[in-house]
Amino acid sequence: MRRILLAPLALALTAALTASACQEGFMHIPPPEPPPEHPDRPLDVPDAGTPFMGEPMGVVAPQSARTIEAIDAAPWHIGRAMVRHDDTLSIADPDNGAIYEMATDTMLLKASTHVGGAPERIVAMPDGTLWVTLRETGELAHLDADRAITKVSTGLVEPYALAAHPTLPVLYVSGLADGKVLAINTDSGELMGSLDGDNAIERPRALAIKDGELMVLSEGIGASTFDLNADGTFDEPTASLNYRNHNPWQFSGMMNRVAVRANQLAFDPATGDALVAHMVAAPGDEESMFNQAFALAFQEVEGDSPFPMGEGGEVGYGGGNFSNNFGVPEHPLEGSVTRLGRLPNPATTQGPVVADFHDIAPNPDSPFANPGTVVLHLMDQPMDIVHHPTLSVAFIANMGSDTVVAFNTSLEDPASSPLGVWEVGHAPKGLALSADASRLFVYEAHAYSVSEIDLSDLHSWTGDQTQIPDKAWHRSSTRTTPFASDPLPADVSRGRRVFTFSRNDELSAKHLFACSSCHFDGREDGVIWAIAEGPRQTPALGGRLQGTEPFNWIGSEAELQDNMSQTIERLGGHGLPLDKLGDLEAFLLHGLKPIPNPHMGLSGRELNPVEQLGKSLFNDPNVGCYACHSGETTTDGRLHNVGTVPHIEMEIATIVRDFTGQGDPMEEPDIRYNTPTLRSLHYTAPYLHDGSAPTLRDAIEMTATTMGHTAHLTSDEMDALVAYLLTL
């Protein structure tokens, strides 16, 4: 068997550190005061959208859950933001740099251990010890039974996901920024091998092991699997598995859709299939661009528009909230569930199913919603998924909508039968079941608390279909315990809430979006959105806004708050008041963190000779990069025509000019683009405003005579220039 980059390298073990605040063992620590209630969290849910022709389309009414028998397979030891071992919950809090431990019976805080480095995921070993990824310092932390800490330097940029081998002392860890996955011997700290180069995974968000295979989930597109050797080292890649790009009531292939924002997986114990929670984006197409442009032009001339404006109408990202010609509801973003491991049944996935498609339980005291209600529009920014051990039910924590949604996994397509939704606290990030699976614990990341959901009623949802309601549940969690206080400045914390929470009429129409829906971790989703001006790719935000005005691709807004208001208008929101705009600006500038650069390592380094050559070329007046991309911000803040206007954009501008009578009909519309910052170029592919350049080299070659002067460079010089740009 071929082994991938096996290296007998020992990872450096730093000195064992004494755990802070845990010397008294598992003593009760009084929790902080409960966080104040936020008035911006509505309990009612607006109409999710009604088709304009025919019967309303949606998903089937809730189907009876099944009692399941687990298949004979090794368990998946998956790292999560919150894990349970015996009667203790362990919670990774990156903001406070600590691991908090809570009793599952009393929900009292037992201990806290400060580890620093922004802890992200935890694996609980059989002996109760913990392994934790430290995202900011490139380390793993090992917490022994007494919670003394040993740190392991991984060499990864942004260690994120974890998985423990079920029978061997081997730990697998992914680097979110560099796409690598390492196998580490937990007894010796030895690096046993790595997946990198051709086997690297773009933005690996989750890892799992089953039946001698390692599954690696990327943030978008799909997952990859790799055989493992008998000693736990990597062998051959075995499969690439795509996430679904449509939901059950939609026709596959009818719309331009793409899977985004996968972050975690669970396994179905009855079948062994992997279940992945993610979002599906419908960014729109050329037709929606023309419709939006004409709607705006008509409004400008006539003072009104024949097309729906604002609240999720024809104008907005992806064309807003719309229906296609078959009467099937479409939204720019929707939650979804992909089953990996079993082929979909065309009877359940290719066509729509007639059902009610209206709001869920306007009365929060009512235990049930309308029959067959679609709850996927209440599934924004899924962060975790767990499966019940004896019932065919999976639970998904949704950070953007403050909900936990349950699905029936006895069906071929779990997304076709949402069972219900629970209202929980701010930004649910992690889930864990009690030992007897009668309770579900929810880690609420921005409330710094854990809530409990009573699952006792689920056990009646087995057997005869008549024994369950024909309506999706809509309930709230029962009890909540805070474990820490918010360390962020007050304005930054409030701005984070605006950035994250999608069920906010001020921010978006019909609760379809929050900023974080597209800007995961303040980054970007790689989606090219159709708007009235033409195709626009989502820009990364973290560390790229300060000093880079004017804003947006056409530089129409000199102030960040004005640009935010323009974006909110596209989202269909009513608009944020000035105080919330100020809070959101504070979070964008001071709460979002710059994207770590794997080309420079965690602490930076000197440029190598190739990169030095690229820097010289960049600054060479005969090449001309520095003329526009100058200074610390790497932008001159001006508009330029660099020959990248696509045909569709020129056609739209011409039609709008002729309809409104603005501009000289004898001349082409003058379309120019704002000089973008070059910060974090390593992360922001595809390139150019419309994402038409897959790589940096493509972008340079496409504009060889219009964006600087690079046509005369040799291939080696082009490689050097790209190498330098990737260090910025």
N, C-alpha and C positions, 0 to 999 in steps of 0.2 A: 504494500500500500504506500501511496505517496503521502508524505507528511509535509505540512505547510509551515515553513520557517520554524522548525523546531530548533530551539537554541538553549543550550545548557547555561543560561544566564541566571544568576541569583539577583532578585530584586532587593534593593537596599532596605533593610529594616531599620527604621529609626528607633531611638530609645523609647522604651515603654514609658508612657505618660500616665500619671495618676489621674483617674477620672475625677472631675470636679463635681461637687454636690452629691456624691454617692458614697462617702465613706461610712455613713450610717446604715448602709445596705438598703434594703427595700422598705424604708420607713415612709410613712405617709407625709407628703409635702403639701401644705395648704395650697390650693390652686389660686391663681389670680382672680380678681373680680370679673364677673361675666361681662363680655363686651356689650356696649349699648346696642339696642335695636336700631336698624337702619330704616328710615321711613321710605327709602326708595325701592323696597323689595315687595312688589305687589303679590298678593296671593291669588288674584284672579288671572286668568289666562285669556288673551284675546283670540278672536277667530283666526285660525291658522291659514285660512284662504279657501275660497269656494270656486270650483271650476265654472267657466262661463257657459258650458253647454252640457246637456245630458245629466245623468245621475252623478252625484258626488262620488269621487273615487277615494279609496284609502286602503286600509288594511282590514283583515278579517277581525271579527269580534274575538275577545280573549278566549283561548282554548284551554281546556283543563290541563293542568300540569300533571306530570306522570311521576310515579315513584320509580326510581332508576336503580339498576344494579351496575356498579362500576365494573368496567372491563379489567382484565388482569394485565395491568401495565404499571410501570414505575411512575411514581408521582412526578410532577414538574415542580421543581424548587425555584420559584420565581421571586426575584427581588421586587419589593414594593415600597411605597412611601410609608405604609403602616403594615405591620405583620403581627400575628398572634403566635405566642408559644405558650402552651398550657393555659394558665389563667392570666397571662400578662400581654398587654398590647405594647408594642414598641413603635414610636412615631419619629420620623425624620423631619426635623424642622430646620430648613436651610436658612431662614431669616434670623433665627436665634443661634444657629450653629450648634444645636443640641439634639440629643436623643432623649425623648421623654417616655416613661413607662407608666402604664395605668392598669389597675386591676379590672378585669372584665366583669366581676360580680358587683363591686361597689362603684366602679368608675371613679375611684379615687386615685390621685397621682401617687405613685410609689417611689419614683426616683427620677432624677434628671442627670444627664452626663453631657458635659460640654466637649464637643469634638472639633468645633471650628470647621472651616473649609466648605460650608454649605452642604451638609449631608442631604443626599437625594433619595437613595434606595437602601433597603435593609434586607438581608437574608438572615433568618433565624436558624441556627444549626440545631441538630437533635439534642445537644447538651445544653442548649439555652444561650450559648454565646452568639454574638452578632457580628456580621460583616456589613460595613457601610461604605458606600461610595461618597467621596468628598469632592464635589464637583469643581470647586474653585482652586484647590491645591493639587489636583492630580493624584490623589492618594486614596488608598483604602484604609479604613480604621477597623481594627479588630477589638471588640469589647469582650473580655473574658467574663467568667461567672461572677467575679467581684467587681466587674465593670472598670477594671484597669484597661488602659488603651495602648495598643501597639499600632503604629501607622506604617503602611507599606507604600513606597513610592512606585507608581505604575508606569510613569513615562507617558501616560495618556493625557490628552487635552480634553478636559471635561469628562472624567469618569461618570457614568450615568447608570446604565442598566447592570443588573447582577443576576446570576443563576448559579446554584450550587449543584454539583453532580450528586445524584441520589445515593451512590454507593462508594464513591472515591473521594479522597481529600483534594478535590479540584474545584476551583472557583472560576467562573467566566465573567468577565467585565468588559463593557463596551465604552469607547470614547465617543461622545456625541459629536464633538467638533472634528475629529480626525477620522471617524468611521472605522477604527480598528476594534477588534475583539481579541482579548488575551485569555489564555488558559494559565492559571496560577496554582501551584501546589500549596495548599494552605498549611501544610506541616513545615515546609522548608522555605516558603516564599520564592521558590524557583519559578522562573518563567518557562512554561512548557511549550509554548507555541503561540502563534498569532495569526489572525486573519487580517491581512492588509493587502496593499497593491491591488491586483485584479479581484481579490476576494473581499476587499473592504466594502462596507455597507454604508450607504449615504444616510446619515442621521439615525443611527441605530438606537431605538427608544426602549426596546424590551428584548429579553433573552429568556429562553426556556429549554429544558432538556426532557426528551421523552424517547423511549425505545432506541437508545443509542444514537440519537440525533440531537443536534443543537439547532433551535429555531431562532432566527434573528429578525426582529421586526424593524423595518425602516419607517420613518415618519410618514412617508407617502408611497404610493404605488403598491408595495407588497412586502412579502417576507421571503427569506431565503433559509434553506436548511442545509446542514453539513453533517456528514457522518463523523462519529467519534470513534477513535481507536479504543482498544481494551484498556489502555492506560489513561484515557480521557483526553488525549491529544487530538488535534484536528486531522481529519482525513479529507475525502473528496466532497465538493459541493454536490448536493443531491437534487435540489428542486428550487425553482423560483415560483412563488405563489402570489398572484395579484389580488388586491382587495377589490371588492365590488365597486362599481362606479354608478350604481343606480339603486333605488329602493323598490320594494315589491310592487308598488302601484304605478311604477314608471316603466316605459318601454325601453329595453336595453338598446343603446345605440341611437336613440332618437334625438338626444341632446348632447351637447358638448359638456361632458362631466368628467370629474377626476376625483379620486380618493385622496384625502388629506387628513392630517392630524391624528394618525394612529399613535398611541402611546403605551398601550398595555394589552395583554392577552390573558385568557384563562382557558382551561380545557374542559370539554364536556366529558364528564366521567363515564357516561353511557356509551360514547362512541370513540373517544380519544381525539376528536376533532379540536382544533384550536378555534377559539372565538375571539375576534378582534373588534374592538369598538373604535370607530373613527368617524370622520365627517365626509360627506360627499358635496363637492362644490360644483355648481352649474354656472360657470362664469359668463355664459352667453356666447353669441356668435355674430357674424356680420349683419344678419337681419336685425338682431336686437340693437346693434350700434346705430343702424339707420333709423329704427323706430325711435330711439331715444333722441337722436339728433333732430329728427323732424318734429318730435313733440316739443322740444325746447325752442326750436325756430318758430313753430306755429304760435307758441305762447308769447314769444317776443313780439311777433307781428300783430296777433289778434288779441293779446291780453288773456287768452285762455287756451286750453289745449283739449283736443278730442281724446287724448290718451290719459290714463290715470297718472297723476303726478304725485311725487312725495311718498306717501305712506305705502311703500312697497308696490308702486305702480310700474309703468313701463320705463320710468327713468330711475336709474340706480345701478349698483353693481350687478352685473349679470342680467340687467333688464328688470330688476326688482322682483316682486312677487307676482308670478304670472302662471298661466296655464297654456299648454300647447293645444294643437288643433284636435286632439283626442279627448280634451277635457280632463287631462291628468294634472293634478297640482304639481307645480314646480317651484322650488325656492332656491335662492342663490347658495344657501348652505343648509344641510340637513344632517342629522345624526344617522348612523347606520351600524349594522353588525355584519361582519363577514365571517362565514364558516370556512375554515381552511382544513381540507382533508376529505371532503366529500363533494362530489359534483352537484351543482344546483339542479333542482327539479324544474324543468321549463314550465310545467303547469303552475308552479307557485311563484316563479320569478320573472317570467317574461311578460305577463299581462297584469293589468290592474284588477283589483278585487273591489267590488262595490261595498262601501261601508260609509258610515257617517264621518265627516271630515270637519268637525267643528270644535269649539273650545272645550277644554277639560274643566269640569266642575267649577263653574263660576262661584259657587258657594263653597268656601274652604272647609266648612263643617260637614259637608256632604261626603260620605265615604266613597261614592262612586261617581264616575263621569258618564258621558253619553255612550251608548253602545258602540263598540268598535272604534272608539276615538283614537286618532293617531297621536301618539305621544312623542314621536321622533322630533317634532319641532321644539320639544322641551329637553332636548338632548344636545346641548351646545358645549363644545370643548370637553369631550370625554377624556378622563384621566386614568380611570382604573376600572377593571371588570373582574368579578369573582363569580364562581358557580357554586350553587348549593350542592352538598355532597350526596344527598339522597332524593332530591326533587329536580325536575327538569326546568330549573329556573336560574337565569343568570342576572346579575345586578351590575349596573354601570353607574359610576359617579361622574357627574357632569359639572365641571368647574364654572362654566359660563352661565348656566341656568339655575344653579343651586338646587339640583335635583338628583335623586337616584331613580333610575328607570329599571324595571324588571321585564324580562323577556322569557318566553316559553321556548326552551331549546329542544322540546320533543318534536317540534316541527322541522321540516327540512330547512326552512328559512326562518330563523328566530325573529327577524325584523318584521315579519308579516303578522306577528301577534304580540304586541306589547301588552303586558299584564297590568301595568300601573306605574304610578310615579309617586315618590315621596318628596315633600318639601324638606330641605335641610338647611344648614347654616352656610355662611359665605365660603364659596370656592371649594367644594368637596374635591379632594385629591386622592384619597385612599380608602379602601374598604377591607374589612376583615370580618369573618363569621366567628361566632362563639363556638366553643368546643362541641356543643350539641346542635349547632346550626339553628337555634331558635331565635337568635338575635343577630343583627347586622350592625357593625360599628362603622361610622363614617368619620373620616379625618377631614375637618373643615379648615383648610390651610390658612385662609385670611381671617378667620375668627379665632384661630389658635385654640381649637376645641375639638372634642370628639362627641358625636351624637350616637344615640342608640335607636335602632328600629326594631320593633317587635314583629317577628315573623311567624308567630304562632298560628295566625289565620291561614298561612300558606298550606299547612298540612291538610286543610279541608279541601284544597284545590286538587285533589287526585281522584281518579276513578271516573265516575259518571259525570258527563259534561253538565248535567242539570244541577249538580251540587255547587257550582260556582256562579257568581254573577255574570251577566252578559255585558258588563261594563268595566272599563279599566279603572283600577283604583286611583284615588288621588288623596293622599294622606300626608301627615307630617311625622317627623321623628318624635320620639317620646321624651327622653331626657338627654341633657347635654352637660358636659363638664369641660370648662376651659383648662388648658394645661400651661399656657404661657401668655405673655402680653405682647402686643404688637410693638416691635422695636423701631418701626419707621416713623419719620416725622409725620405729624398729623396731616399736612396737606398732601404729602406723597402717598400716604395710606388711603386717603379719600380718592385721590387720583387713580390709584390702582383699582379701587372698586369700580370707578367709571370705566376704566380700560377693560375690565374683566367681565362685568355683569351684563348679560345680553337682554334680560327682561326689563328693559328700561325704555319707555316710550320717548324720552328725550334724546336717546342715542340712536335707536333704530326702529323701523316699522315692524309691527307684528312680532317683535322680540326675535328677529332673525339673526342679528349680528351683535357682537361687541367688537371693540378694537382687537382684542386678543383672539377672536375667532379666526382671523387671518394672520395676525402677528403673534404666533406661538412663541412665548418667552421673549417677546419684543422683536422677533425676527420676521421671517416671511414664509409664505406657503408655496412659493414657486408657481402660483397660478397667474395666468394672463386674463385679466377681467375685461369684459366688453362694457365700455361706457360711451357716453355721447360723443366724446372727442375721438374715440378710436380705442385700440387695444392698449392696456396698461398693465404692467406686471406689478405685483405687490412688492414694495420696497422694504428692506430691513430697517428697523428703527434704532435699536440699541446702540448707543455711542455714535450715531451718525447724524444727529440733528443739531447739536450745539454749534452755532456759528456757520451753518450751511444755508442760510436764507439767500434768496427766496425759495419757497417750498413748492413741491409737486413737480411733475415732469415738464410742465410748461411755465413754471416759475410765476404763477399768477398771484401768489400770496406772499407778501413780504414778512408777515408776522405768523408765528406758529399757531397761535390761537385762531386766526382767521382761516388758516388752512384746515385746522381741525373742524371748524364750523362748516367749511365746504364739504369735507368728507362726511360729516354727519348728515348733511342734506342729501348726499347720494345714498346714505344708509336709510333714508326715509324718516329720520328722527325729527322730533319737534324742535330740537335745538337745546343746547345746554345753557343754563344761566351763567353769568360771568364768573361767579365763585367756583362753579364746577369746571368751567374751562380752565381757570387758573390751577385748580387741583390736578386736572389731567395733564396740563403742561408741566407741572412740577414732577409728576411721575415719569413722563416721557423723557425729561431731561436729567432727572436725578435718581429715578427708581429703576429704569431699565439699564441693564449692564452691557458694556461693549461685548461683542462676540469674540471669544478667544480664538487666536489664530494658530492653527496647528503647524503652520510653516515657520513660526517663530518660537514655538514652545511656550511654556507657562510663564517664564521669566524673561523672555526675549533672548536674542543672541546677535552676534555680529553677522553681517551679510557675507555670504561666501563669494568666491570670485565671479561666478556666473551672475549672481544677483547684483554684484557691484557693477558689472558690465551693463546689466539692464538699467541700473540707476543712472549710469552715465548717459545711456541712450535716452532715457526719460527726460533728462535735463538738457540734452543737446538741442540747440535752437533749430538745427536742420531736421530734427524729428518732430519737435514741437509739442510734446505732451505737456510740458511744464507751463506752456503759455496759458493754458486754461485750467490745468489742475495744479495750482500753485499753493504754497503755504501749508500750514498745519491742517487746514480743512480740505485741502486738495480740490478746491473749486473756486472759480472766479465769480460765481454768482450771476453769470450772464447767460443770455439765450443765444443759441447757435443752430444753424442748419448744417448738419454734418452728413447729409445725404442718406438719412435713415427713415425718411417719411414713407410709410407703406402706402400702396395704391389705395387701400380702403380708406385711409385717413384723408388722403387728398380728394378722393371722391366725395366723402362726407362734407369736407370743408367747402367744396365747390357747390354742392347742392344747397347747403345752408346759406352760402353767400348769395346765390341766385334767388333763393326764396325770400331772404330778408332784404335784398337790395343793398347790402353793405359790402363795399369793396369793388374794385375795378373788374368788370366781367371779362376784360381783355387780358388780364394777368392771372397767373396761377396764385392761389392763396399762399401767403408767406407763413410757413409753419416752422417754428424754431423750438428747440428743447433746452431746458435748464441744464447747465453743467452739473452732473451728479458728483457727490463726493466719492473718492476712491477707497474710503475706509471699508475694511472687511470685504474686499472684492472676492476673497477666497470662498465666501459663503453665499454670494448673491447671484450665482448663475440661475437661469439664463440672463444674458446681458442685453443692454439697450432698453429703451422705454417699453418696447413691445415684446421683449423677450425673444427676439428673432435670432440672437447669436447664442448658440448653446455653450460656447466656451469663450474665454478671453481672447484666445488667438483668432477665433472666428470674428469676434467684434473688431479686432484690429485690422484683420484682412478685409472685412466688409467696408471699412472706412479708410482704406490705405491712403487715399488721396484727398479725403475730405475732413478727417479728424486727425490733424497732424499730417506727417509725411513719412509713412512707413513702407511704401512700396519698394524702396531701394534696399531695405534691410535683408541680410541673408537669413537663411532658416535658423542658424545658430543664434543670430542676433535677435530674431523674433522670440526664440525660446528664452533668451536671457531677459528680454523686456517683460515677457509674461511672468517669469520667475520673480522678478523684482515686484511687479504689481501684486503678486500673491502674498508678499510680505507686508503690504500696507494695512 
